[in-house]
């Protein structure tokens, strides 16, 4: 009896190996036949969470299954990211990552996963230009005026980031080097807490996503000195870009993209990619993104993979020069 059972299992495994492409195709044809977990490695209310909740209804409609958002904030997202890397590659556990996905391994070579080997990029979902913000009580209306104040008193200003070795941290280091200024780094646990640090005057400066900054700018609690995008923010047309402010070549935008565990069948990746491209190109979705300072992205898995590889090299060099190490 045991011999027959073993033979059956062996035969099944052999048929899966021999008919690999056909087996993967069959998986994709049946996909999805249950609900999908979308892991957001950051707290609610932040940039990645906002993107998740924007695309959730449309993705549920397209796939005919519930998309269950699971916020798992800890260790700059690395714990949740590792969990996804170890998940079954069947398309039912997905990761919605941000630019920090490339920053984390650039600042800490010991992160427990390899972003190029352990994940299958699906699609870039959105790009979000960062805003250079200051507390409204700081007597600077432009980036040039703020830099002049910082140069005049090197011990006066501090800057908030969503965490040590975060995207905002490295961006501020790049800007500080270009501008020739020094500020004290104050890391927070996420973008929203960092913004509140600026609002409360505990820190004077920060580079944060437009999505979380708009309400406080409108309320007059913080001032936008410049936008990190290639073009001016449509919601803030009077705010110049950093490039226009005297730093050509500086771009400070974050991205949000969808990934699956490595070895996820290509037909499943292609299905998800096609649905996401359709969703982010829908006029209603474009308007919803714009209202929160986001630009719809899309594109192929290969293009997303190249972006990840390029940024990993870029941030590794920045971190090396600045001697920044992850927590």
VEXMINU-560150 format. One line per field, with one value per residue (C-alpha): x negated, y, z; residue in one letter. Coordinates in Angstrom, 3 decimals. Each point is the difference from the previous one (the first is absolute). Layout:
N
x: X/... $
y: Y/... $
z: Z/... $
res: a/... $
This chain:
327
x: 0.000/-2.771/-1.929/3.025/0.551/-3.672/0.155/3.069/-1.695/-3.154/2.054/1.796/-3.255/-1.545/2.966/-0.315/-3.683/0.415/3.012/-1.387/1.320/3.336/0.323/-0.773/2.498/2.658/-0.723/0.421/3.221/1.472/-1.426/1.332/2.231/-0.284/-0.596/-3.321/-2.100/-1.583/-2.777/-0.720/-3.198/0.887/2.662/3.410/0.302/-3.324/-0.849/-0.054/3.164/1.747/-0.981/1.187/3.422/0.310/-0.611/1.715/3.594/-1.051/-2.315/2.747/2.409/-2.562/-0.978/3.362/-1.527/-0.478/-3.307/-0.823/-2.312/-2.342/-2.019/-3.173/-2.158/-3.298/-3.733/0.452/2.111/-2.674/1.835/3.120/-2.126/-1.859/3.306/1.194/-3.298/0.583/3.662/1.268/-0.554/3.626/1.210/2.005/-2.503/-1.208/-2.178/0.763/-3.426/-1.385/-3.373/-1.203/-0.065/-3.231/-1.308/0.143/-2.518/-2.134/-0.463/0.001/-1.551/1.226/3.729/1.417/0.893/-1.346/2.255/-1.206/0.015/2.914/2.749/1.835/0.767/3.551/0.509/-0.813/3.286/-0.697/-2.669/0.281/-2.195/-1.277/0.385/-2.688/1.834/-0.719/1.880/2.170/-1.768/-3.386/-0.642/-0.786/2.317/-2.329/-2.538/-2.801/1.105/0.131/-3.493/-1.305/1.484/-1.467/-3.441/0.173/0.557/-1.099/1.423/3.458/1.812/1.048/1.845/2.631/0.038/2.320/-2.875/-3.760/-1.356/3.333/0.536/0.623/-3.182/-2.206/1.701/-0.664/-3.642/-0.348/1.586/-2.084/-3.197/0.985/1.035/-2.926/2.104/0.133/3.117/0.737/1.852/3.134/1.452/3.685/2.009/1.687/0.795/3.072/-1.841/-2.890/2.417/1.496/-3.520/-0.354/3.485/-0.722/-3.328/-2.041/-1.920/-0.190/-0.351/0.878/0.340/3.300/2.607/2.470/2.831/-0.353/-1.094/2.902/2.406/-2.623/-1.123/3.605/0.465/-3.115/-1.861/-2.891/-1.413/-1.089/-3.345/-0.412/1.200/-2.286/1.770/-1.180/2.943/1.891/2.661/3.380/1.550/-2.703/-0.757/-1.786/-2.522/-3.143/-1.823/-3.366/-1.520/1.475/-1.320/-3.618/-0.665/0.209/0.212/1.508/3.118/1.732/2.925/1.171/1.621/2.463/0.016/1.387/-2.197/0.527/-2.304/-2.566/1.083/3.595/1.228/-0.475/3.662/1.094/-2.512/1.178/3.661/-0.639/-2.143/2.698/2.690/-2.137/-0.888/3.668/0.889/-2.625/0.927/3.684/0.976/1.796/-3.026/-2.333/2.152/-0.041/-3.759/-0.442/2.117/-2.601/-3.061/-0.629/-0.859/1.242/-2.831/0.495/-2.369/-1.452/-1.502/-3.331/0.075/0.792/-2.843/-2.461/1.147/-0.608/-3.494/-0.908/1.190/-1.734/-3.331/0.769/0.959/-2.820/-2.475/1.770/0.071/-3.668/-1.087/2.148/-0.867/3.655/0.919/3.416/1.403 $
y: 0.000/2.389/-0.897/0.808/3.313/0.920/-0.907/2.180/2.990/-0.569/-0.218/3.240/1.801/-1.358/1.156/3.491/0.122/-1.368/2.154/3.088/2.664/-1.793/-0.320/3.703/0.862/-2.093/1.839/3.336/-1.098/-0.790/3.164/1.326/-2.556/1.509/3.350/1.802/1.483/3.356/0.623/3.663/0.174/3.412/1.460/1.208/3.593/0.079/0.069/-3.739/-0.616/2.769/-1.582/-3.404/1.347/1.916/-3.040/-2.579/0.374/-0.037/-2.978/-1.912/0.676/-1.048/-3.237/-0.890/-0.628/1.985/1.813/-0.143/2.844/-0.989/2.840/-1.329/2.963/-0.939/0.413/2.354/-2.636/-2.687/-2.519/-0.002/-0.016/-3.092/-1.717/0.535/-1.249/-3.278/-0.331/-2.517/1.318/-0.454/3.589/0.022/1.954/3.235/2.865/3.666/1.569/3.511/1.525/-1.178/-3.477/1.017/2.167/-2.694/-2.411/2.947/1.089/-3.446/-2.864/-2.401/0.380/-3.558/-0.082/0.959/2.468/-1.053/-3.749/-0.571/2.024/0.093/3.627/0.365/3.683/3.498/1.456/3.642/2.651/2.659/3.110/0.880/3.484/1.911/1.303/2.360/1.040/3.038/2.051/-0.335/3.349/-1.532/0.173/-1.686/-2.807/2.520/1.984/-3.166/-1.030/3.455/-0.290/-3.472/1.194/2.953/-2.232/-3.603/-1.061/1.495/-2.351/-3.636/-2.141/-2.694/-3.267/-3.044/-1.941/-0.428/-1.161/0.773/1.485/3.423/-0.305/-0.674/2.708/2.562/-1.059/0.467/3.464/1.000/-0.951/1.928/3.052/-0.119/-0.067/-2.147/-0.890/-2.377/-3.151/-0.909/-3.345/-0.773/-3.184/0.836/2.969/1.192/0.242/1.773/2.543/0.639/0.611/2.813/1.334/0.113/1.749/-2.811/-0.037/2.663/-1.910/-3.222/-1.592/-1.869/-1.183/2.535/-2.406/0.420/3.661/1.620/0.364/1.660/2.303/1.060/0.594/2.184/-2.220/-0.751/1.764/-1.680/1.413/-2.140/-3.132/-2.912/-0.881/0.702/2.349/2.211/-1.601/0.681/0.529/2.559/1.817/2.891/-2.297/-0.434/-3.275/-0.596/0.118/3.462/1.009/-0.359/-3.738/-1.396/-3.762/-0.386/-2.147/-1.033/-2.228/-3.156/-2.933/-2.686/-3.348/-3.511/-3.083/-3.721/-2.688/-1.282/-2.948/1.213/-1.409/2.429/-0.182/1.201/2.860/0.935/-0.075/2.270/2.314/0.347/0.753/2.580/1.759/0.214/1.296/2.770/1.227/0.352/3.737/-0.272/-1.609/2.591/2.724/-1.777/-0.340/3.662/1.145/-1.589/1.199/-3.308/-0.728/-3.299/-2.135/-3.475/-1.667/-3.486/-2.255/0.320/3.803/-0.207/-2.468/2.377/2.864/-2.112/-0.996/3.574/1.464/-2.680/1.024/3.710/-0.196/-2.401/2.612/2.846/-2.041/-0.924/3.604/1.272/-2.983/-0.741/-3.384/-1.513/-0.606 $
z: 0.000/0.987/-3.163/-2.178/1.799/-0.422/-3.668/-0.478/1.650/-2.049/-3.173/0.794/0.731/-3.196/-2.077/1.495/-0.900/-3.509/-0.717/1.771/-2.406/-0.381/3.781/0.488/-2.722/1.731/3.245/-1.763/-1.676/3.410/1.576/2.213/1.693/3.484/1.687/-0.395/2.790/-0.803/2.517/0.756/2.090/1.427/2.311/-1.096/-1.166/-1.815/-3.688/-0.726/2.002/-1.955/-3.334/1.211/0.897/-3.259/-2.210/2.237/-1.308/-3.664/0.478/1.818/-2.856/-2.617/1.744/1.521/3.416/3.204/0.394/3.707/1.036/2.821/1.562/1.643/1.068/1.630/-0.618/-2.977/-1.738/-0.076/2.196/-2.186/-3.139/1.190/0.792/-3.573/-1.418/1.879/-1.046/-2.533/-3.534/-0.999/-0.373/3.235/2.091/-1.587/1.212/-0.611/0.399/-0.148/-0.841/3.413/-1.572/-1.745/2.846/2.704/-1.586/-1.133/3.611/1.577/-1.994/2.698/-0.739/-0.032/-3.691/-3.407/-1.814/-3.438/0.592/2.392/-1.695/-3.310/-0.935/-1.307/-0.749/1.116/1.259/0.805/0.314/2.680/-0.097/3.450/1.453/1.858/3.057/2.837/3.099/-0.769/2.710/-1.685/-1.768/-3.379/-2.992/-2.492/0.022/-0.534/3.059/2.120/-1.105/0.875/3.510/0.449/-1.065/2.380/3.034/-0.421/3.357/-0.431/-2.364/0.151/-2.526/0.305/-1.941/-0.012/1.540/0.044/-3.365/-1.658/-3.460/1.556/2.060/-3.026/-2.062/2.722/0.183/-3.767/0.179/3.035/-1.791/-3.120/2.035/2.406/3.165/3.128/2.014/2.839/-1.041/1.980/-1.167/0.559/-0.468/-3.290/-2.206/1.913/3.364/-1.740/-1.446/3.436/1.303/-2.534/0.733/3.732/-0.504/1.553/-3.288/-2.675/-3.260/-1.775/-3.430/-0.003/-2.475/-1.350/0.794/3.764/-0.100/-1.886/2.952/2.207/-2.802/-0.586/3.734/0.066/2.459/-2.353/-3.032/-3.218/-1.104/-3.114/-1.759/-0.748/-3.243/-3.524/-0.406/2.426/2.140/-1.634/3.438/0.851/-3.254/1.744/1.677/-2.165/-0.467/1.654/-3.476/-0.527/3.418/-1.037/0.124/-3.538/-0.119/3.471/-0.073/3.179/-0.871/1.691/-1.723/1.007/-1.778/0.238/0.415/0.496/1.359/-2.482/-2.137/-0.207/-3.347/-2.866/-1.098/3.469/-0.057/-3.498/1.073/2.978/-2.111/-2.644/2.577/1.791/-3.233/-0.879/3.479/0.169/-3.479/0.810/-0.023/3.351/1.617/-1.500/1.588/3.383/-0.166/-0.942/2.947/2.277/-1.884/-1.738/-3.608/-1.469/-1.296/-1.484/-2.422/-0.341/2.680/-1.820/0.250/3.709/0.493/-1.690/2.239/3.110/-1.147/-0.939/3.299/2.033/-1.548/0.430/3.681/0.827/-1.191/1.850/3.217/-0.390/-0.472/2.873/2.236/0.634/1.422/0.623/3.452 $
res: x/x/x/x/x/x/x/x/x/x/x/x/x/x/x/x/x/x/x/x/x/x/x/x/x/x/x/x/x/x/x/x/x/x/x/x/x/x/x/x/x/x/x/x/x/x/x/x/x/x/x/x/x/x/x/x/x/x/x/x/x/x/x/x/x/x/x/x/x/x/x/x/x/x/x/x/x/x/x/x/x/x/x/x/x/x/x/x/x/x/x/x/x/x/x/x/x/x/x/x/x/x/x/x/x/x/x/x/x/x/x/x/x/x/x/x/x/x/x/x/x/x/x/x/x/x/x/x/x/x/x/x/x/x/x/x/x/x/x/x/x/x/x/x/x/x/x/x/x/x/x/x/x/x/x/x/x/x/x/x/x/x/x/x/x/x/x/x/x/x/x/x/x/x/x/x/x/x/x/x/x/x/x/x/x/x/x/x/x/x/x/x/x/x/x/x/x/x/x/x/x/x/x/x/x/x/x/x/x/x/x/x/x/x/x/x/x/x/x/x/x/x/x/x/x/x/x/x/x/x/x/x/x/x/x/x/x/x/x/x/x/x/x/x/x/x/x/x/x/x/x/x/x/x/x/x/x/x/x/x/x/x/x/x/x/x/x/x/x/x/x/x/x/x/x/x/x/x/x/x/x/x/x/x/x/x/x/x/x/x/x/x/x/x/x/x/x/x/x/x/x/x/x/x/x/x/x/x/x/x/x/x/x/x/x/x/x/x/x/x/x/x/x/x/x/x/x $
